[in-house]
Amino acid sequence: MLCVCLSQIRKCLLLYEITILEQTNILNFEKVLYEYIIKRIQKCFYKLEDCLEMIDIPDSDEHPGKFIDQMNFVLNLLNNKDNFELIKPNIDKILFQAITIAKVADKIDNLEITSSSKHVLKAIQQIEKFDTNDSDSFFQFDYLSSSLSILERRINTTVLHLIFKIFNDPFDIVKKLVRKCTDSVDIQLRNSSDLSNMICDLDKYTDILIQVGLFSVACCKNDEYVIPLKSCISSLELLDSDMVPAIIEFYLDPTSLVKKTFLKLLINHWVSEICEIQNLLDKIVDPFTFTQTTIETSMNIIDTISKSDANTNMDLYVKFSNAMINFSKFMEKIFVTALFENKELSKTFEQFKNAVKEYNACLAFNQKTIDSFNDESIKNKLLKRCAIVIKYLKNIQSLISTILDDKSLSELEKTNYILSKTRQSSLSLLPTDNFDNNEDLNLLLTTIQVQKSFYNKSERKTSKKMYHKDYNCFISANETTHDHIITMDLTKILDNFILESFNKNNDNKSTVNIWEEIGIDNPTRIQDLEIV
């Protein structure tokens, strides 16, 4: 925690320096910035003081990798069938972590974790009824050990689903809030309650992100990742109490240049922290399980598209596209050496990127006319392209499994991935499709149904998102690099807030789509990938 406090102070000073250099002619803004930075640094010093007072008292709940250590400790003791008094407190901590993740999970994952937790509690109660020397206690210990392993697997799976979800379109909530500020509603009629639902969504998103980050810290012992991740989580917690009031104040007074500039500062800082968290999680999460989750969740999206009402399809099409773009960038970051040395992986990955380009091109063409998504033939064309993308994704998963078994790759051999315990053997991979290139072309040109080899009914169902009329994720982004982390340049967001739509004489004039101007629809975390 000491390092996190010092890291936060450093971030505050750098933020102040960069902002002062960029802003020169805005009256009174420097005073607002100064007060904000001082308040944040003050909080850091208070926390630093607490850390120094408790420096001689070790906190077992603060050390990195605590969840993995607790799980291993409990399973080892259960294997020896002794010291149950030491097992119970650690199981309680594991269950607390499980319920914490369940609270921010989707309904199905929530039920699975809750069910597994109940099995663990039941097994504990059974052991407490028996004498440890009783022959029946052997089966009870074994049952508890199995229940804990299942619980761990379900927690890991849930966290992967949450990572997929929150980074599919990480700036969606802020985009909605910013769009709301461009409404042509008269300033005198505006009320802070207008933003209540969106602010609630932002709070939920932040809570999920923080819980995923904390769980990752609890599963990783590499300080190179843990300390920056803790620092980012602290930044989000501090920003959460400042960004919402700033949004509300600017919504109520959109003509204030000081409020506009201050909000721009907070949003830029928020986006940079989100991107850094995504970069760190890419390095922590197990590549095999991440790939498997991407396949399963993407197939759920496809399954939902095929069955859902046409009015919900556009959001799902873009969600699928974002998932593939995210995975491409993940591959180019984690498997840099493998993509260079392994010709088969390099070729398959190139085919995957081309398939995604083809899908995105088809989607962009049909986005020009929203009514075209009601056309069944257009829907089939897009689903066929999804089939090809999934095919190559499965092949990549198979190759990744082989690469991860080869410990000679320096970039992978020293990495302690979270979720690695859930990794399946190559024998249990999702089915790999082996089509010739000509069959890809035939699949695109024909009108037959998508292959059933990948198009299976899933037990999991993706939730339907809200339908937006203006939704274009293929605009080129204006990007800025901070400490080797590429983020989006949000300057134009707030610079275009003061529009003619705020003028009572131009109430009928349509507002400008500010997100098209900055191209933030696609989250960026690594080097540019020309995939769209």
LOROPA-687684 format. One record per atom (N, C-alpha, C): x, y, z; residue in one letter. Coordinates in steps of 0.05 Angstrom, whole numbers, plus 5000, padded with zeros to 4 digits. Layout:
<nodes>
XYZa/...
</nodes>
This chain:
<nodes>
501749765000m/500050005000m/501750255000m/504150235012l/505950465013l/506650554984l/507350354968c/508050414940c/505750524924c/503250434930v/500950534917v/500450824924v/500850894949c/500451174957c/502451354943c/504951274942l/507051434929l/506451454899l/505451234887s/504751234859s/502551434853s/500551444871q/498351624868q/499251914870q/501051974888i/502152254891i/503552324865i/505152144854r/506552194829r/504652254807r/502452094805k/500452134784k/499252404786k/498652494811c/497352754815c/499252984806c/501852964812l/503753174805l/504053184774l/504152944762l/504452934733l/501953044719l/499652984730l/497153084719l/497053384721l/497953494743y/498053784747y/499953914727y/502253794724e/504253914706e/503353914677e/502253684668i/501353654640i/499053844634i/497253864653t/494854034649t/495554334648t/497354414666i/498154694666i/499654774640i/501154584630l/502654644605l/500654664581l/498454514582e/496554514560e/494654744562e/493854824586q/491755034589q/493155294597q/492755504581t/494055754586t/492155994588t/489955994574n/488256224572n/485456194585n/485156004602i/482555954614i/482556084642i/480956284645l/480856434670l/479656254693l/481056264716n/480156124740n/480455814739n/481255704716f/481455414715f/483855314732f/485955464732e/488355384747e/487655354777e/485955534787k/485155514815k/483555264821k/481655194803v/480054954806v/481854704805v/483754704786l/485654484783l/487254454808l/488254674818y/489954674842y/488454554866y/486054634870e/484454534892e/483954234890e/483354144865y/482853864860y/485353694866y/487653774856i/490153624859i/490953624889i/490653844903i/491353854931i/489553664947i/486953664940k/485153484954k/485853194950k/486653114926r/487452844921r/490052764935r/491952944934i/494552894948i/494052874978i/492353044988q/491753035017q/490652765025q/488852655009k/487752385014k/489952175014k/491852214995c/494052024993c/495852035018c/496352275028f/497952305052f/496552195077f/493952225078y/492452105101y/492751795100y/492451685076k/492851395073k/495751315079k/497551475070l/500451425075l/501051425105l/499751605119e/500151625148e/499151375161e/496751275153d/495651035164d/497550795159d/498650785135c/500450565128c/502950565145c/504050795150l/506450815167l/505850745196l/503550805205e/502850735233e/502450435236e/501650305215m/501150015216m/503349855203m/505649975198i/507849845183i/508949605197i/508849595223d/509849365238d/507849145242d/505349195233i/503248995236i/502648875209i/503548635203p/502948525177p/500048465173p/499048525149d/496248465143d/496148245122d/495348015131s/495347775113s/493347815090s/491347985094d/489348025073d/490248215051d/492548345055e/493448545036e/495448435016e/496648205022h/498848115006h/497848014979h/499348054957p/498447964930p/498247654930p/496447554914g/496147264911g/494847134934g/493447284951k/492247164975k/490146954969k/488646994948f/486446804942f/487646534934f/489746544917i/491046294909i/492346154933i/493646314950d/494946204974d/492946074992d/490746214997q/488646105014q/487545845003q/487045834977m/485945594965m/487845364966m/490445414960n/492445204962n/492845104990n/492745295009f/493045215038f/490845035046f/488345105039v/486044945048v/486144675034v/486644655008l/486644404994l/488844215005l/491144325012n/493344165023n/492544045050n/491244205067l/490344105093l/488143895090l/486343945072l/484243745067l/485443485057l/487543505041n/488743265031n/489943095054n/490943235075n/492143105098n/490043025119n/487543115115k/485343045133k/485843125162k/487043365166d/487543455193d/487343755196d/487543845220n/487544135226n/485144285214n/482844165219f/480444295208f/479944565220f/480944615245e/480644875258e/482045095242e/484145025228l/485645215211l/484245255184l/482845055176i/481545065149i/479145255149i/477545235170k/475045385170k/475345685166k/477145835179p/477446125175p/478246185146p/479946025134n/480846075107n/478546025087n/476945825092i/474645775075i/472646005076i/472346115100d/470646355103d/471546585085d/474146625084k/475346835067k/474846775038k/475146525030i/474646445003i/471746494995i/469946425013l/467046465008l/466446765006l/467746925022f/467247205021f/468147314994f/470347224983q/471247304957q/469347214935q/468346974939a/466446864919a/463847024918a/462747094941i/460247244942i/460747534931i/463047644936t/463747914926t/463647914896t/464747714883i/464647694854i/461847634844i/460447464859a/457647394851a/455847644850a/456347824868k/454548064869k/454748234844k/457048244831v/457348404807v/457048244781v/456547984784a/456347804761a/453647814748a/453447704724d/450847664712d/449247444726d/446747424720k/444947254735k/445846964736k/446646854713i/447346574711i/449846524727i/451946694724d/454346654739d/453846694769d/452146874776n/451446924804n/450246664816n/448446544802l/447146304812l/449146074814l/450946054795e/452945834796e/454845864820e/455746104825i/457546154848i/456046104874i/453546204875t/451946174900t/451445884905t/450745734884s/450245444887s/452745294897s/455045364885s/457545234894s/458245304923s/457745554930s/458345644958s/456545484978s/454045434970k/452345284988k/453344994991k/454444884970h/455544614971h/457944604990h/459544814989v/461844835007v/460944845036v/458945015042l/457845045069l/456644785079l/455244645061k/454044385068k/456244185075k/458444185060a/460543995065a/461944055092a/462144315098i/463344395124i/461644295147i/459044325144q/457144235165q/457343935169q/457643795147q/457843495149q/460343415164q/462543555158i/465043485171i/464943535201i/463643755208e/463443835237e/461743625252e/460043475239k/458443275252k/459943015257k/462042965242f/463542715244f/466142755259f/467042545271d/469642535283d/471742505261d/473842665262t/475842655240t/477142385237t/476942225258n/478141955257n/476141745246n/473741835243d/471641655232d/472241595203d/471641345194s/472241265166s/470541425146s/468141515155d/466441665137d/467541955132d/469242045150s/470342315147s/472042345122s/473142125113f/474842125089f/473242235065f/470842125063f/469142205040f/468242495043f/467742585068q/466942865073q/469143055066q/471642995073f/473843165066f/474243175035f/473842945023d/474142934994d/471943094980d/469543084991y/467243234980y/467743534983y/468743615006l/469343905010l/471543994991l/473543834987s/475743904969s/474743944941s/472943754932s/471843774905s/470044014902s/468444074923s/466644304923s/468244564921s/470444584935l/472144824933l/473444854906l/474244634894s/475444654867s/473344744847s/470944644849i/468844734831i/468245024835i/468145114860l/467645394866l/469745574854l/472245494857e/474445644846e/474245674815e/473545454803r/473245454774r/470945644765r/468745644780r/466545814773r/467146104778r/468646164799i/469546444804i/471246534781i/473246364773n/474946444751n/473446484725n/471546314719t/469946344695t/468346604696t/467246664719t/465646904721t/467347154717t/469747154728v/471547384724v/472247424695v/472747204681l/473247214652l/470947334637l/468447254644h/466147364631h/465847664637h/466547744661l/466448024668l/468548194653l/470948074650i/473048214634i/472148244605i/470948034594f/469948054567f/467848274565f/466148294584k/463848474584k/464748764587k/466348824607i/467049104614i/468849234594i/470449064579f/472349184560f/471349154531f/468949054528n/467849034501n/467349314490n/466249484506d/465849774500d/466149924525d/468649964535p/469150074561p/468250354566p/467850514544f/467150794547f/464250844541f/462650634539d/459850664531d/458350844551d/458750804577i/457250954597i/457851254595i/460451314593v/461251594591v/460251724565v/460151564543k/459151664518k/456251744521k/454651584535k/451851654540k/451551914556k/453251944576l/453052184593l/453852424577l/455952404561v/456752624544v/454652704524v/453452494511r/451352554492r/449052704505r/448452634530k/446252754545k/446753054548k/449253124551c/449953414554c/449553574529c/449253434506t/448853574480t/445853584473t/444153494491d/441253514485d/440453804481d/438453834464s/437454104458s/435454204479s/435454084502v/433654174524v/434554444534v/432754614539d/433354884550d/434854854576d/436855014580i/438455004605i/436755044630i/434855214628q/433155274651q/431455034659q/430954844641l/429254614646l/430854374655l/433454394656r/435154164663r/435154114693r/435353864700n/435453784728n/437453554731n/438753544753s/440753334758s/439553054757s/436953034763s/435652774762s/435452654734s/435852834714d/435852734686d/438052534681d/440252544697l/442552374693l/442552134713l/440552104729s/440551904750s/441051624741s/439651534720n/439951264710n/442751204699n/443751404684m/446351364672m/448551374693m/448251544713i/450251554735i/450151294750i/447851174754c/447550914767c/449050704751c/448850714724d/450250524707d/453250554709d/454150814711l/456950864714l/458050754740l/456450784762d/457250674788d/457550374787d/455650244773k/455649954770k/458149864755k/458650004733y/460949934716y/463549964732y/463850184747t/466250234763t/466550014784t/464349944797d/464449734817d/465349464806d/464349394783i/465149144770i/468149154763i/469049374752l/471849404745l/473649384769l/472849514791i/474549504815i/474649224827i/472349084827q/472248814838q/473948624821q/473848654795v/475548494777v/478448544783v/479148804786g/481848884792g/482848764818g/481148784839l/481948684865l/482248374864l/480548244850f/480847954847f/483447874833f/484148034812s/486647984798s/489048024816s/488948224833v/491048264853v/491248024871v/488947924879a/488847694898a/489847434885a/490147434858c/491047194844c/493747224831c/495047454835c/497647504821c/499747584842c/502147474840k/504247534859k/506447704846k/506047784822n/508147934807n/507748234814n/509648354829d/509348634837d/509448814813d/510648724791e/510748884767e/507948954756e/506048774762y/503248814753y/501548904777y/502048804800v/500348844823v/500349144832v/502649264835i/502849534844i/501449734825i/502049714798p/500649894780p/497649844779p/496749594783l/493949534783l/492549654807l/493849624830k/492749754855k/492550054852k/494650164839s/494650454835s/492350544817s/491850394796c/489550454778c/486950434793c/486650224809i/484150194824i/483750424843i/485850514856s/485650744874s/484850994859s/485951024835s/485251254818s/482251254811s/481251024804l/478351004798l/476651064822l/477550974845e/475951034870e/475951334875e/478151464871l/478351754876l/476751904855l/476951814830l/475551944808l/472551914811l/471651694822d/468851634824d/467351854840d/468751964860s/467552164877s/467752454865s/469252484843d/469652744831d/468352774804d/468452554788m/467552574760m/464552614758m/463052474775v/460052494773v/459152774780v/460052904802p/459353184807p/460153364785p/462453314772a/463353484750a/461553464726a/460653214720i/458753174698i/456153324703i/455153294728i/452553424735i/452853724733i/455053834743e/455354124743e/455554234714e/456954084697f/457154174669f/454454144654f/452953934661y/450353894648y/448454124655y/448654214680l/446854434688l/447854704678l/450454724672d/451654984663d/453554924640d/452554854616p/454254764594p/455854994581p/455255244588t/456655474577t/459255544592t/459655414615s/462055474631s/464555344620s/466455504612l/468855404600l/470555264622l/470555364646v/472055244668v/470954964674v/468354934676k/467154674682k/467654474659k/467454584634k/467954414611k/470854304612k/472754484617t/475554404617t/476254214640t/474954264663f/475454084686f/474353804681f/471953794669l/470853534662l/472453384641l/473553534622k/475253414602k/477753294615k/478853434634l/481153334649l/480553064663l/478253054677l/477452814692l/476952584673l/475552634651i/474952424632i/477452314619i/479252484612n/481852394600n/483352224620n/483352304645h/484652144666h/483351874670h/480651884671w/479151634674w/479651434652w/479651534627v/480151364604v/482951244605v/484951404612s/487651304613s/487951084634s/486551104657e/486650904677e/485250644668e/483050674654i/481650434643i/483450284624i/484750434606c/486550314586c/488950174600c/489950294621e/492250174635e/491349914649e/488949914661i/487949674674i/487649454653i/486649524630q/486249324609q/488949204600q/490949384598n/493649284591n/494749094612n/494349154637l/495348984659l/493848724660l/491248724657l/489748474657l/490448294634l/491148414611d/491948254588d/494448084596d/496148194612k/498648054620k/498247854642k/496047894657i/495547724680i/493747484673i/491747524657v/489847314651v/491147094634v/490246854639d/491346624624d/490346634595d/492246624576p/491446654547p/489546444537p/489946194546f/488245974536f/485346014545f/484946074571t/482246104581t/480946364571t/482546564566f/481546814554f/480446754526f/482046594511t/481146524483t/478646354484t/478546164503q/476145994505q/473746154512q/474046344531t/471846524538t/470946694515t/472846794499t/472146954475t/470546784456t/471246534452i/469846364433i/466946314443i/466746234468e/464146164479e/462246394480e/463246634489t/461546864491t/460746964464t/462646954445s/462047044418s/459946864404s/460146604410m/458146424399m/455346474412m/455346554437n/452846624450n/451646874436n/453347064429i/452447304415i/451147224388i/452547054374i/451546964348i/448846814351i/448746644371d/446246504377d/443946694383d/444546904398t/442447094405t/441547254381t/443447324363i/442847474339i/440847314322i/441447054319s/439746884302s/436946854312s/436546894338k/433846854350k/432447114358k/433947334360s/432847574371s/431347744351s/429947934361d/428548134345d/430548304329d/429848374305a/431748524288a/432648794301a/430848914317n/431549174329n/433849154349n/434448924358t/436648894378t/439248804364t/439148744339n/441448624326n/443848804323n/443449054317m/445749234312m/447649244335m/446649264359d/448349264383d/449949014385d/448648784379l/449948524381l/452148494360l/451548594336y/453548574314y/456048734322y/455748974334v/457949134342v/459449004365v/457948884383k/459148744406k/460948524397k/460048374377f/461748154365f/464248274353f/463948494338s/466248624325s/468248714346s/467248844367n/469048944388n/470548714401n/469248484405a/470548254418a/472848154400a/472348144374m/474448044357m/476848244355m/476248494355i/478348704354i/479948684380i/478648654403n/480048634428n/481848384428n/480848164418f/482447924418f/484847954399f/484548084377s/486848124359s/489048284372s/488248494387k/490248654400k/491548494424k/489948334437f/491048164458f/493147974446f/492647854424m/494547674411m/497147814404m/496848054392e/499248194383e/500948294406e/499748314430k/501348384453k/502648144467k/501047934472i/502047714488i/503747524472i/503147484447f/504547294431f/506347424410f/507747624418v/509547764399v/511547584387v/513047434404t/515147254394t/513947024379t/511746914390a/510446674377a/509446744349a/508346984345l/507347064319l/509547094299l/511947154310f/514247194292f/515646924286f/515746744305e/517146494302e/515446264292e/512946264300n/511146044292n/509646114267n/510445994245k/509246064219k/506245984217k/505645754230e/502845664229e/501045854244e/501945944267l/500346134283l/500146394268l/502346484257s/502346734242s/500446734219s/500446504204k/498646484181k/495746474190k/495146314211t/492346294220t/491346564231t/493146704245f/492346954256f/491847164234f/493347144213e/492947324190e/490247264177e/489647004175q/487046934163q/484747024181q/485147014207f/483147114227f/482747414223f/484847564221k/484647854218k/483147924191k/483847774170n/482447824145n/479447764147n/478847554161a/475947484165a/474547694181a/475847814201v/474648024216v/474248274199v/476248334182k/476048564164k/473648524145k/473248284135e/471048224117e/468348264132e/468248164157y/465848204173y/465248494178y/467348644186n/466948934192n/466149094167n/467249014144a/466549154119a/463649104113a/462748854116c/459948794111c/458048934130c/458848944155l/457249084176l/457149384170l/459449504164a/459549794159a/457849864135a/457849694114f/456249744090f/453249744097f/452449554113n/449649524120n/448649724141n/450649834156q/449850034176q/448850294164q/449450334139k/448550574125k/445450584124k/444250354123t/441350344123t/440450154145t/439350274166i/438550124189i/436549904182i/434749974163d/432649784156d/433749524144d/436249544134s/437449304121s/437849074141s/437949134167f/438348924186f/435748764190f/433548874180n/431048714181n/430948514158n/432748544139d/432848364116d/434248104125d/432847884121e/433847624129e/436347544114e/436547624089s/438947554073s/441347694084s/441047954092i/443348094104i/444147964130i/442247884145k/442847754170k/444447494166k/443647344145n/445047094139n/447947144130n/448247354114k/450947424104k/452847484128k/451847644147l/453447704170l/454047464188l/451947294191l/452447054207l/454446864194l/454446854167k/456446684154k/459246784158k/459547044158r/462147164163r/462947114192r/461047124210c/461647054238c/462646764240c/461446584224a/462246304225a/465246274217a/466046424197i/468846404189i/470746514210i/469946744223v/471546854244v/471946664267v/469746534275i/469846344297i/471546094290i/471446024265k/473045794256k/475945844260k/476946074252y/479746134255y/480446184285y/478546284300l/478946324328l/479446054342l/477945854335k/478245584346k/481045474339k/481845514314n/484445414306n/486745554321n/486345814326i/488345964342i/488545854370i/486245784381q/486145674408q/487845414410q/487545244390s/489044994389s/492045044388s/492845244372l/495645304369l/496745434395l/495045594408i/495845724433i/496445504454i/494745304455s/495145084474s/497944954471s/498744914446t/501344794441t/503544984449t/503245234443i/505245434450i/505645464480i/503445464495l/503645494524l/504945254537l/504745024524d/506144784534d/509144794529d/509944974511d/512845004505d/513945224523d/515545144542k/516545344562k/518945494552k/519745454527s/522145584517s/521645874509s/519145954506l/518546234498l/518946414523l/520946594521s/521746754544s/519446934553s/517747024535e/515647214543e/513447084559e/513346814558l/511146664571l/512046504595l/514546424596e/515446224615e/515446334644e/515846604647k/516046714674k/513446854683k/511346814668t/508846944674t/507046764692t/506146874714n/504246734731n/501446824725n/500146684708y/497446764699y/495446694721y/493346874724i/491146794739i/489346614722i/487646464735l/485746284722l/487146044709l/489746014713s/491245794700s/490245524709s/489145504733k/488245244743k/485845144728k/484445314714t/482045224699t/482745144671t/485245164664r/486045104636r/485544814629r/484344774607q/483744494598q/485944384581q/486144124581s/488144004563s/487244024534s/489143974517s/488544004489s/486443804479s/486143584495l/484143384487l/481243494490l/480943694507s/478243794512s/477744054499s/479244114479l/478844364464l/476144374451l/475244614445l/472944634428l/473544524401l/471644414387p/472144284361p/473544484342p/475544384328t/477044544309t/476044484281t/475344694267d/474344664240d/476644664220d/476744474203n/478844454183n/477644474155n/477144724146f/476044764119f/478244864101f/478044804076d/479844914057d/479045204052d/480945364040n/480345644035n/478045674015n/477745493997n/475645503977n/472945483991n/472745324012e/470245284026e/469445544040e/471445704048d/470845964060d/469246134040d/470246134015l/469046293994l/466246183988l/465945923987n/463345803982n/461345874004n/462445884029l/460745944052l/459646224049l/461246414039l/460346684036l/458346714014l/458646563993l/457046603969l/454446453970l/454346243986t/451846083987t/449946194007t/447446094006t/445446194025t/444645974045t/446345764046i/445645544064i/446045634093i/444945474111q/445145544140q/448045514149q/448745664170v/451445654181v/451945374192v/454445294190q/455145024199q/454444964228q/453244734233k/452444664260k/454744594278k/457144564267s/459444484283s/460144694303s/459544954297f/460045164317f/457445284326f/455245234312y/452745384317y/451045214335y/452045154359n/450444994378n/448945164397n/446745054407k/445245194428k/446945204453k/447145444465s/448745474489s/446945494513s/447945404536e/446445424560e/446445704571e/448545854564r/448646134572r/447446304551r/446046524559k/444746704541k/445746984547k/446647124527t/447547404531t/445047584534t/445347784550s/443147974555s/442948164532s/440548254526k/440048434504k/440548724514k/442148864497k/442849134504k/440849324490k/441049584498m/439249784487m/440049834458m/438149904442y/438549944413y/439050244409y/441250304395h/441850584389h/441750624359h/440550844350k/440350894321k/442950964309k/444551134323d/447151214313d/449251054327d/450350854314y/452250684327y/454350604306y/456550744305n/458550684285n/461250644299n/462350414298c/464850354312c/467150344293c/466850444268f/468950414249f/470250674241f/469950874259i/471251134254i/474151114265i/476051224250s/478751214259s/479151384284s/480651284303a/480851424329a/483251614329a/482851834344n/485052014350n/486251924376n/488751844376e/489951714399e/492251874410e/492651844436t/494851974450t/496251764467t/498851774468t/500451584483t/501451704509t/500751574532h/501751654558h/503151424571h/505751444576d/507251234588d/506950974573d/507050994546h/506850754528h/504150634528h/502150764540i/499350664539i/497850844520i/496750734499i/495250884480i/492450944490i/491651194491t/489051264500t/487651434479t/485151494483m/483651654464m/483951944470m/484252114450d/484352394453d/481552504456d/480752584480l/477952664485l/477552964483l/479553114473t/479353404473t/476953494458t/476353364435k/474053464419k/471353404432k/471353224452i/468753154464i/467553414476i/469053544493l/467953764508l/468254024492l/470154034473d/470454274457d/467954314439d/466454104434n/464154124417n/461454124432n/461754144458f/459254144475f/457554394469f/458954624467i/457454874464i/456554904435i/454354774429l/453354764402l/451054954398l/450254974373e/447955144367e/445355034378e/445454774385s/443054654396s/442254774423s/444254904436f/443655034461f/442155304457f/442155394432n/440855654425n/437855604421n/436255754434k/433355714432k/432355754403k/433855904388n/432955954360n/433655724342n/435155534351n/435855304334n/435055044347n/432755044359d/431754794372d/431354564353d/430754624329n/430154404309n/432654294296n/434954414301k/437354334288k/438454074302k/439153884286s/440153634298s/442953674310s/443453534332t/445953564346t/448153404333t/450553484338v/452853344326v/453553094342v/454252884328n/455052644341n/457952674349n/458452754374i/461152814383i/462952574382i/461852334385w/463552094386w/464452014358w/463052094338e/464052054311e/466552224306e/466552464318e/468752644314e/471352554327e/471052414349i/473552324363i/474152034359i/472151884348g/472551594342g/473351434366g/471851444388i/472551294412i/471051034415i/469550954395d/467850724398d/469450464402d/471850454391n/473550214395n/475550254417n/475450114439p/477350144461p/480150064451p/482150224458t/484950174449t/486750134473t/488349934472r/490149884495r/492949824486r/493349744461i/496049674452i/496649814426i/498849744414q/499549874389q/497349844368q/497250044351d/495150054330d/495049794315d/492549704311l/492149464295l/490149534273l/491049534248e/489349614226e/487549384219e/485449354235i/483649124230i/481049214220i/480449474220v/477949574209v/478549794190v/
</nodes>
